Amino acid sequence: MRQQTLAEVTFEQSRQPTRREQFLDEMNRVVPWTDLVAVIEPVYPKAEGPGRPPVGVEWMLPLHCLQQWFNLSDPAVEEALYDSRAMRQFVGIDLGREPGAR
């Protein structure tokens, strides 16, 4: 976990959740992520041979959902991840660490 700045600590104490955060929290509660990953995993591309390995299905599935729910292109969802802490948390991305499971 990274250390928060003084500005973040002060702001976070009085901040209300946004509609986007509320929506994404609800989706995290109602979508059966582990079941969906288990169905997709057998047909998901595997790292074979040289080249960059594919991004894990644990990240790609929520990213795909974000694209559908918010009508985002590939470049737009990438930009949204940089701009929106709520979207990064939903996908499970921490800009300071390597990919991990949800």
C-alpha positions as CSV (number, residue, x, y, z in Angstrom):
1,M,0.0,0.0,0.0
2,R,1.4,3.4,-0.9
3,Q,1.5,6.3,1.5
4,Q,-1.1,9.0,1.1
5,T,-0.2,12.7,0.8
6,L,-1.5,15.2,3.3
7,A,-3.9,16.6,0.7
8,E,-5.3,13.1,0.1
9,V,-5.8,12.4,3.8
10,T,-7.6,15.6,4.4
11,F,-9.8,15.3,1.3
12,E,-10.6,11.6,1.9
13,Q,-12.1,12.3,5.3
14,S,-14.9,14.5,4.0
15,R,-15.3,13.1,0.5
16,Q,-18.7,11.5,-0.6
17,P,-18.7,8.5,-3.0
18,T,-19.4,9.5,-6.5
19,R,-22.2,7.9,-8.6
20,R,-19.5,6.1,-10.6
21,E,-18.0,4.6,-7.4
22,Q,-21.4,3.5,-6.2
23,F,-22.2,1.9,-9.5
24,L,-18.8,0.1,-9.7
25,D,-19.1,-1.1,-6.0
26,E,-22.6,-2.5,-6.8
27,M,-21.2,-4.3,-9.9
28,N,-18.4,-5.8,-7.8
29,R,-21.1,-7.1,-5.5
30,V,-23.5,-8.5,-8.0
31,V,-21.2,-9.8,-10.8
32,P,-19.9,-13.4,-10.2
33,W,-16.4,-12.5,-11.2
34,T,-14.8,-15.8,-10.2
35,D,-17.4,-17.8,-12.0
36,L,-17.0,-15.7,-15.2
37,V,-13.2,-16.0,-15.0
38,A,-13.5,-19.8,-14.7
39,V,-15.7,-20.0,-17.8
40,I,-13.4,-17.7,-19.9
41,E,-10.0,-19.0,-18.7
42,P,-10.0,-22.3,-20.8
43,V,-10.4,-20.3,-24.0
44,Y,-8.4,-17.3,-23.1
45,P,-5.1,-16.8,-25.0
46,K,-2.0,-18.4,-23.3
47,A,1.6,-17.1,-23.4
48,E,3.2,-19.1,-26.2
49,G,6.6,-18.5,-27.8
50,P,8.3,-15.1,-28.0
51,G,6.5,-11.9,-27.5
52,R,4.6,-10.1,-24.9
53,P,2.3,-12.4,-22.8
54,P,-1.4,-11.6,-22.8
55,V,-2.8,-9.5,-19.9
56,G,-4.6,-11.8,-17.4
57,V,-8.3,-12.4,-17.7
58,E,-8.7,-11.1,-14.2
59,W,-8.0,-7.6,-15.6
60,M,-9.4,-7.9,-19.1
61,L,-12.9,-9.0,-18.0
62,P,-13.5,-5.9,-15.8
63,L,-11.8,-3.7,-18.4
64,H,-14.2,-5.0,-21.1
65,C,-17.1,-4.4,-18.8
66,L,-15.9,-0.8,-18.2
67,Q,-15.8,-0.3,-22.0
68,Q,-19.3,-1.5,-22.4
69,W,-20.9,0.3,-19.4
70,F,-19.2,3.6,-20.2
71,N,-19.0,3.3,-24.0
72,L,-15.2,3.6,-24.1
73,S,-12.8,2.7,-26.8
74,D,-9.4,1.0,-26.0
75,P,-7.5,4.3,-25.8
76,A,-10.4,5.9,-23.9
77,V,-10.5,3.2,-21.2
78,E,-6.7,3.5,-20.9
79,E,-7.1,7.2,-20.3
80,A,-10.0,6.7,-17.9
81,L,-7.8,4.3,-15.8
82,Y,-5.2,7.1,-15.4
83,D,-7.9,9.7,-14.6
84,S,-10.3,7.7,-12.4
85,R,-9.3,6.1,-9.1
86,A,-12.7,4.4,-8.9
87,M,-12.0,2.6,-12.2
88,R,-8.5,1.6,-11.2
89,Q,-9.9,0.1,-8.0
90,F,-12.7,-1.7,-9.8
91,V,-10.2,-3.3,-12.2
92,G,-7.7,-3.9,-9.4
93,I,-4.9,-1.8,-10.9
94,D,-2.4,0.0,-8.7
95,L,-0.2,2.1,-10.9
96,G,2.7,1.4,-8.7
97,R,2.7,-2.4,-8.7
98,E,2.6,-5.4,-11.0
99,P,-0.7,-7.1,-12.1
100,G,-2.4,-9.3,-9.6
101,A,-5.7,-11.2,-9.1
102,R,-8.9,-9.5,-8.1
